[in-house]
Amino acid sequence: MVFIASYLLVVNIVGFLIMGIDKQKARKGAYRISEVKLWLIAVIGGAVGSTIAMYYFRHKTKHNHFKIGFPLLAFLQLFFMYQWI
């Protein structure tokens, strides 16, 4: 149980940070983090952190697949974690 909680904490922090880094790169016109990688972090458990970062950094909020998909995935992950506990 401690391992799973630690894993989820780390992957959500990574999700938050990677969205922030991608936003910085977008502002500078630098090479970006691929959308596939952003989704991969969210799918493997980092959807809550990625969703919070999306709104905090105002990043990818014009893309419906992020604007709808990330919160939906975060809800599902939280729901299944609640059911599992």
C-alpha positions in Angstrom: 0.0 0.0 0.0 2.8 2.4 0.8 4.5 1.6 -2.5 1.4 2.4 -4.4 0.8 5.7 -2.6 4.5 6.6 -3.1 4.2 5.7 -6.8 1.1 7.8 -7.3 2.6 10.8 -5.4 5.7 10.7 -7.6 3.9 10.2 -10.9 1.5 13.1 -10.1 4.4 15.4 -9.3 6.1 14.4 -12.5 2.8 15.0 -14.4 2.5 18.5 -12.8 6.1 19.4 -13.6 6.2 18.1 -17.1 3.1 20.2 -18.0 4.9 23.2 -16.5 8.1 22.5 -18.4 6.1 22.1 -21.7 4.4 25.4 -21.1 7.7 27.1 -20.6 9.0 25.6 -23.7 5.9 26.7 -25.6 6.5 30.3 -24.5 10.1 30.2 -25.6 9.4 28.5 -28.9 11.7 25.6 -27.9 11.3 22.0 -28.7 8.2 20.7 -27.0 7.3 17.6 -25.0 5.1 15.4 -27.2 1.4 15.1 -26.5 1.9 11.3 -26.4 4.3 11.7 -23.4 1.9 14.0 -21.6 -0.9 11.5 -22.1 1.4 8.6 -21.0 2.2 10.2 -17.7 -1.6 10.9 -17.1 -2.5 7.3 -18.1 0.0 5.6 -15.8 -1.5 7.4 -12.8 -0.5 11.1 -13.1 -3.9 12.4 -14.3 -4.7 14.4 -11.2 -1.3 16.2 -11.2 -1.5 16.8 -14.9 -5.0 18.1 -14.7 -4.1 20.5 -11.8 -1.1 21.7 -13.9 -3.2 22.1 -17.0 -5.4 24.7 -15.2 -2.6 26.2 -13.1 -0.3 26.9 -16.0 -3.2 27.4 -18.5 -1.6 24.9 -20.8 -3.5 22.7 -23.3 -6.8 24.2 -22.2 -7.9 24.9 -25.8 -7.5 21.3 -26.8 -10.7 19.4 -26.0 -9.0 16.1 -25.8 -6.9 17.5 -22.9 -9.6 19.8 -21.5 -12.1 16.9 -21.3 -9.8 13.9 -21.2 -7.5 14.8 -18.4 -10.2 15.6 -15.9 -12.2 12.5 -16.9 -9.1 10.3 -16.5 -8.3 12.0 -13.1 -11.9 11.3 -11.9 -11.7 7.7 -13.0 -8.3 7.2 -11.3 -9.6 8.8 -8.1 -12.8 6.7 -8.3 -10.9 3.4 -8.7 -8.4 4.4 -5.9 -11.4 5.1 -3.6 -13.0 1.7 -4.5 -9.7 -0.1 -4.0 -9.2 1.4 -0.5 
